[in-house]
Amino acid sequence: MQTRREFIKTSLIGTGGLMLGGLALDSKIYARAKNANDIVKVGIVGFSDRCRGSLIPSFMNHAKELGFEIVAVSDIWKRRREEAAQFFKSKYGMDVKLFRNNEELYAAGICDAVIISTADFQHATHLVEAVEAGCDAYCEKPFAETMEDARRALKIAKASNRIIQIGSQRRSAPNYQAAYEYIRSGKFGPITMVEMTWNVNQPGRWRRPALVAECREEDTDWKRFLCNRPYEPWDPRKYLEYRLFWPYSSGIPGQWMSHQIDTVHWFTGLNHPRSVAANGGIYLWRDGRRNFDTMTAVMDYGPEGSDEGFQVLYTSRFTNSAGGVKELYFSNGGTLNLDTNEVTSAGGLSANDAADMGMEANLLETFKLPSVKVDTAANMGGDPMTSLHMRNWMECVLSRKETNAPVQAGYNHSIATMMANAAARTGEKVTFDEAKQEIIAGGKPFRPFKGL
């Protein structure tokens, strides 16, 4: 059996020595692929709360068994680098190399792969950097917050043979995999409606007031943080509470809808909505944020040019947690409920109603899906879905097979979340130009930074 390093060496030789998937590899990467041992060396890009609370523990669950090791952390904030050093030493007895930015990390040539857990709007750019450095990548969602970023990252990633996992962990969960198999088998019947909610009652969600008070511009790199976004003066809230501030995050669409709408694409094979209408506002938590605390989107799905399809109703709020997280798929025969993990005949066509039209009853047989519960209370630390998803990526790094959530999945969920964001911000019904891969609002391409 070929080791991963032997596979890379063979790939290099088979493509002319210094080319991999159309990307030129520098001599450092080639030497590392040819001479290093078989331990897969991984770097952390962004030592975030999500990374330390869930991604790293999930990785460590499988690292020894699969032959992986975290060797480096790149973070532009001095405090995070210091915390990373202490975290790995105290929790795992490990020393990691610390880098002030990704250029320094990749110049060191010590990583085969990276885990990207930076600000939402940076993911696509940081994925491009990883791929161009010859690294495989686990990249948190949302994949991108603008079509320009999404198109560029998709093109470069697909031109390579890097193994990429987008952090849509539902794709690795047994209950969602069972739901996928059931729907694709045809037993459920055509989907007629999907209802999704993500509700919390948390004024502090995505807030970091104590940390904001301690964050100083001289300890970080504000210019690098802004990446390709319009310049704004230093603001520690935007740096640490970026999920509340467009254009650093779309908030509800990028953070929550991205998870749930991905299942629609996966289950149906459809890449994006045909149209989206949405509304939202800051109705309660008026704390200076720019992103909504409440949003509703109505999304039309189906084959282009066809009158077949279904509607997705997506609602989310920070102001009342009733309803929690729900994912309900409806057909004429019943309901698939990914909160209770069961298929039932609820709402299906009864014998009485069918008889009125000379039809037969259509009622699904009840059965349970494998049980996996999503914790929405905080950062989902220790989430079993994330552990399964991380393992899938690690196994694919070794086998060179496609992951459960490849880069196309991230691109597709980003189209949907960006369409919802555009619809809510413009008040226009939004469509998608398939030929140009552009979001259209009010008859013209959506320009996301206008008025921030």
C-alpha positions in Angstrom: 0.0 0.0 0.0 1.4 3.4 -1.0 2.0 5.9 1.9 0.7 9.4 1.4 4.2 10.7 0.8 4.8 8.0 -1.8 1.6 9.0 -3.5 2.6 12.6 -3.6 6.0 11.7 -5.0 4.4 9.5 -7.7 2.0 12.3 -8.5 4.8 14.8 -8.9 6.8 12.5 -11.2 3.7 11.6 -13.2 2.9 15.3 -13.9 6.3 16.4 -14.9 8.0 16.7 -11.5 7.0 20.1 -10.4 3.3 20.3 -11.2 0.3 19.1 -9.1 -3.1 19.7 -10.5 -2.0 22.6 -12.6 -0.3 24.5 -9.7 3.5 24.9 -9.7 5.1 23.5 -6.6 8.2 25.2 -5.3 11.4 23.2 -4.3 10.6 23.3 -0.6 7.3 21.5 -1.1 8.8 19.0 -3.5 11.6 18.2 -1.0 9.2 17.9 1.8 7.0 15.5 -0.2 9.9 13.4 -1.2 12.0 13.2 2.0 9.8 13.8 5.1 8.4 11.0 7.2 4.9 9.7 6.9 3.3 11.7 9.7 0.9 14.3 8.2 1.9 17.6 9.7 -0.9 20.1 10.2 -1.0 23.8 10.8 -3.8 25.8 12.4 -4.8 29.0 10.5 -6.7 31.1 13.1 -6.7 30.0 16.7 -10.4 30.8 17.3 -12.8 29.8 20.0 -14.4 27.3 17.5 -11.0 25.9 16.7 -9.8 25.3 20.3 -13.3 24.2 21.5 -14.2 21.8 18.8 -12.0 21.5 15.7 -8.7 20.7 17.6 -10.4 18.2 20.0 -12.1 16.5 17.1 -8.7 16.3 15.3 -7.0 15.0 18.3 -9.6 12.2 18.7 -8.1 10.6 15.6 -4.6 12.0 15.2 -2.6 9.2 16.8 -4.5 6.4 15.1 -4.3 8.0 11.6 -0.8 9.4 11.9 -1.4 13.2 12.1 0.3 15.9 14.2 -0.4 19.6 14.7 2.9 21.4 14.3 2.1 25.1 13.9 -0.3 27.9 14.5 -0.7 31.1 12.4 -2.6 33.9 14.0 -2.2 37.7 13.5 -3.1 38.5 17.1 -0.2 38.1 19.6 -2.6 37.1 22.4 -4.0 34.2 20.4 -0.5 32.9 19.5 0.4 33.0 23.2 -2.8 31.2 24.1 -2.2 28.6 21.5 1.3 27.8 22.9 -0.1 27.4 26.4 -3.1 25.5 25.2 -1.1 22.8 23.3 1.5 22.6 26.1 -1.0 22.2 29.0 -3.7 20.1 27.3 -1.6 17.9 25.0 2.0 18.3 26.2 3.0 19.6 22.7 5.1 22.4 21.5 3.9 24.1 18.3 5.7 26.7 16.1 4.0 30.1 16.1 3.7 32.3 13.1 2.4 35.9 12.8 0.7 35.4 9.5 0.1 32.8 6.8 3.0 34.0 4.6 5.4 33.1 7.4 3.6 29.8 8.0 3.8 28.6 4.4 7.3 30.0 3.9 8.5 27.6 6.6 7.4 24.7 4.5 6.5 22.5 7.5 2.8 21.7 6.9 1.1 19.2 4.7 -2.3 20.4 5.6 -4.1 23.1 7.5 -7.3 23.7 9.5 -8.8 27.1 8.6 -10.9 28.7 11.3 -10.6 32.5 10.7 -13.3 35.2 10.2 -16.1 34.3 7.9 -15.1 36.6 5.1 -11.5 35.3 5.1 -12.2 31.6 4.5 -12.1 31.6 0.7 -8.9 33.7 0.6 -7.2 31.6 3.2 -8.2 28.4 1.3 -6.6 29.8 -1.8 -3.4 30.5 0.1 -3.4 26.9 1.5 -3.9 25.3 -1.9 -1.3 27.5 -3.6 1.1 26.4 -0.9 0.4 22.7 -1.7 -1.6 22.0 1.5 -4.8 20.0 2.0 -7.3 21.9 4.0 -10.2 21.6 6.4 -12.0 24.9 5.9 -14.8 26.2 8.2 -18.1 27.5 6.7 -19.3 29.7 5.3 -17.1 29.1 2.3 -17.4 32.7 1.1 -19.4 35.8 1.6 -19.0 37.4 -1.9 -19.3 35.7 -5.3 -15.9 37.1 -6.3 -14.2 35.3 -3.5 -16.2 32.2 -4.1 -15.5 32.0 -7.8 -11.8 32.5 -7.3 -11.4 29.9 -4.5 -13.5 27.3 -6.4 -11.5 27.7 -9.6 -8.1 27.4 -7.8 -9.2 24.6 -5.6 -10.6 22.6 -8.5 -7.5 23.1 -10.6 -5.5 21.4 -7.8 -5.6 17.9 -6.4 -5.7 19.2 -2.8 -8.1 17.4 -0.4 -10.6 19.9 0.9 -13.3 19.5 3.5 -15.8 22.3 4.0 -17.0 22.4 7.6 -20.6 21.3 6.8 -20.4 18.6 9.4 -24.0 17.4 8.9 -22.7 15.5 5.8 -20.7 13.2 8.1 -23.5 12.5 10.6 -25.3 9.1 10.3 -28.8 10.6 10.7 -28.3 13.0 7.8 -26.6 10.3 5.7 -29.6 8.0 6.3 -32.0 10.9 5.4 -30.0 11.4 2.2 -30.2 7.8 1.2 -34.0 7.7 2.0 -34.8 10.8 0.0 -32.6 9.8 -3.0 -34.2 6.3 -3.0 -37.5 7.8 -4.0 -39.3 6.3 -1.0 -40.1 9.8 0.4 -41.6 11.0 -2.8 -41.0 14.5 -4.3 -40.2 17.2 -1.7 -43.0 19.7 -1.6 -41.8 22.0 1.2 -38.9 22.4 3.6 -39.1 24.4 6.8 -35.9 25.4 8.7 -35.5 27.4 11.9 -32.5 28.4 14.1 -33.7 30.3 17.1 -31.8 31.4 20.3 -32.4 33.9 23.0 -28.9 35.2 23.6 -28.0 38.9 23.7 -24.4 37.8 24.1 -24.3 35.5 21.1 -21.2 36.5 19.1 -20.4 39.3 21.6 -17.0 39.5 23.4 -17.2 42.7 25.5 -14.5 41.8 28.0 -12.0 40.7 25.3 -12.8 43.7 23.1 -11.7 45.9 26.0 -8.3 44.2 26.1 -7.7 44.1 22.3 -5.1 46.6 21.1 -4.3 47.4 17.5 -0.6 47.3 18.1 -0.9 43.6 19.1 -2.5 42.5 15.8 -2.5 43.3 12.1 -5.6 45.2 11.2 -4.6 45.6 7.5 -4.2 41.8 7.2 -7.5 41.3 9.0 -9.4 43.5 6.5 -8.0 41.3 3.7 -9.9 42.4 0.6 -12.7 44.4 2.3 -13.1 48.2 2.2 -10.9 50.0 4.7 -12.4 51.0 8.0 -10.5 52.5 10.9 -9.4 50.1 13.7 -12.4 48.7 15.7 -11.8 45.9 18.1 -15.5 45.1 18.0 -15.3 44.4 14.3 -12.1 42.4 14.8 -13.5 40.2 17.6 -17.3 40.4 17.1 -17.1 40.3 13.3 -20.2 38.0 13.0 -22.3 41.1 13.9 -20.8 43.3 11.2 -21.3 43.2 7.5 -19.2 42.9 5.3 -17.0 40.7 7.6 -19.9 38.3 8.0 -23.5 38.1 6.8 -24.5 36.9 10.3 -27.5 34.6 10.3 -27.1 33.4 6.6 -23.4 32.7 6.8 -23.3 31.3 10.3 -26.5 29.2 10.5 -28.3 29.0 7.2 -25.1 27.7 5.6 -25.4 24.5 7.7 -29.0 23.9 7.0 -29.4 24.9 3.4 -26.5 22.6 2.5 -28.6 19.6 3.3 -31.2 20.8 0.7 -28.5 20.8 -2.0 -27.1 17.5 -0.8 -30.5 15.7 -0.6 -31.8 17.0 -3.9 -28.7 17.5 -6.1 -29.8 21.1 -6.8 -27.0 23.6 -6.6 -28.8 26.8 -5.5 -32.2 28.5 -5.2 -33.9 29.8 -8.4 -35.0 32.8 -6.4 -35.0 34.3 -2.9 -37.1 36.9 -1.1 -36.1 37.9 2.4 -36.6 40.4 5.2 -34.9 41.1 8.4 -33.9 43.7 11.0 -32.4 44.6 14.3 -35.5 44.5 16.3 -34.2 44.1 19.9 -30.4 43.9 20.4 -29.5 47.5 19.3 -25.9 47.3 20.4 -24.2 48.8 17.4 -24.3 45.7 15.3 -24.9 45.9 11.5 -26.3 42.3 11.0 -29.9 41.4 11.7 -31.1 39.8 15.0 -34.1 38.4 13.1 -34.5 37.2 9.5 -36.9 35.3 7.3 -36.2 34.0 3.8 -38.4 32.3 1.3 -36.4 30.3 -1.3 -37.7 28.7 -4.5 -35.9 25.5 -5.6 -36.2 23.4 -8.7 -34.7 22.7 -12.1 -34.1 25.8 -14.1 -36.9 26.4 -16.7 -39.2 23.9 -15.0 -42.4 24.5 -13.0 -41.4 21.6 -10.8 -39.9 22.3 -7.4 -40.5 23.2 -3.8 -40.2 26.1 -1.4 -37.8 26.5 1.6 -38.9 28.7 4.4 -36.0 29.7 6.6 -36.5 31.7 9.9 -34.0 32.6 12.5 -33.9 34.9 15.5 -31.7 35.8 18.5 -34.6 37.2 20.6 -36.6 34.1 21.5 -35.5 30.5 21.5 -38.9 28.9 21.1 -38.8 26.3 18.3 -35.0 25.9 18.6 -33.4 24.3 15.6 -35.7 22.5 13.2 -35.3 20.9 9.8 -38.5 19.5 8.4 -38.9 18.0 4.9 -42.4 17.5 3.7 -43.8 15.3 0.9 -47.4 14.4 0.0 -46.9 11.2 2.1 -45.6 12.7 5.3 -42.7 14.3 7.1 -38.9 13.8 7.6 -38.0 15.5 10.9 -34.3 15.9 11.5 -34.9 17.2 15.0 -36.6 14.0 16.2 -34.7 11.9 13.6 -37.8 10.1 12.3 -39.9 9.7 9.2 -43.7 9.8 9.9 -46.9 10.0 8.0 -47.6 13.4 9.7 -49.5 15.5 7.1 -49.6 12.8 4.5 -52.6 12.3 2.3 -55.3 10.5 4.4 -57.8 7.9 3.1 -60.7 10.3 3.5 -59.1 13.2 1.7 -57.8 10.9 -1.1 -61.3 9.3 -1.6 -62.9 12.7 -2.3 -60.8 12.9 -5.5 -60.9 9.2 -6.4 -57.3 8.7 -5.2 -55.6 6.3 -2.7 -54.1 7.3 0.6 -50.4 8.2 0.6 -49.0 7.7 4.1 -45.3 7.0 4.8 -44.3 4.2 7.1 -42.9 5.5 10.3 -39.3 4.7 11.2 -36.4 6.2 13.1 -33.2 7.6 11.7 -29.9 7.1 13.7 -29.9 9.5 16.6 -27.5 12.4 16.6 -28.4 15.6 18.5 -27.0 19.1 17.6 -26.1 21.3 20.5 -26.9 24.9 19.7 -26.4 26.4 23.1 -22.9 27.7 22.5 -20.0 26.7 20.3 -20.9 23.0 19.9 -17.7 21.9 21.6 -17.3 18.1 21.5 -20.0 17.9 18.8 -19.9 14.3 17.5 -20.7 15.5 14.0 -17.5 17.6 13.9 -15.4 14.6 15.1 -16.9 12.4 12.4 -16.4 15.1 9.8 -12.8 15.8 10.8 -12.1 12.1 10.7 -13.5 11.9 7.2 -11.1 14.7 6.1 -8.1 13.0 7.7 -8.9 9.6 6.1 -9.3 11.3 2.7 -6.0 13.1 3.1 -4.5 9.6 3.4 -6.6 7.9 0.6 -6.8 11.0 -1.7 -10.5 10.3 -2.1 -13.1 13.1 -2.2 -14.4 14.3 1.2 -18.0 14.3 2.3 -18.2 18.1 1.9 -16.0 19.0 -1.1 -15.3 22.5 -2.3 -18.3 22.5 -4.6 -20.6 22.0 -1.6 -19.2 25.1 0.0 -19.6 27.1 -3.2 -23.2 26.0 -3.5 -24.2 26.8 0.1 -22.5 30.2 -0.3 -24.7 31.1 -3.3 -27.8 30.4 -1.3 -26.6 32.4 1.8 -25.4 35.3 -0.4 -28.8 35.3 -2.2 -30.6 35.5 1.1 -28.3 38.2 2.4 -28.7 40.2 -0.8 -32.5 39.9 -0.7 -32.7 41.0 2.9 -30.4 44.0 2.4 -31.9 45.3 -0.8 -35.6 44.3 -0.4 -35.5 42.9 -3.9 -36.4 39.4 -5.1 -33.0 37.9 -5.9 -32.2 35.4 -8.7 -29.0 33.8 -9.9 -27.3 34.2 -13.4 -26.1 30.7 -14.1 -24.0 31.7 -17.1 -22.1 34.5 -15.3 -22.3 33.0 -11.8 -23.6 36.3 -10.4 -26.3 37.2 -7.9 -29.0 39.4 -9.5 -30.9 41.9 -7.3 -33.2 44.5 -8.9 -32.2 43.3 -12.4 -28.5 44.0 -11.9 -25.5 42.2 -10.2 -25.5 42.7 -6.4 -22.7 44.9 -5.2 -22.2 43.7 -1.6 -20.1 46.5 -0.2 -22.4 49.4 -1.2 -23.3 51.2 2.0 -21.8 48.3 3.9 
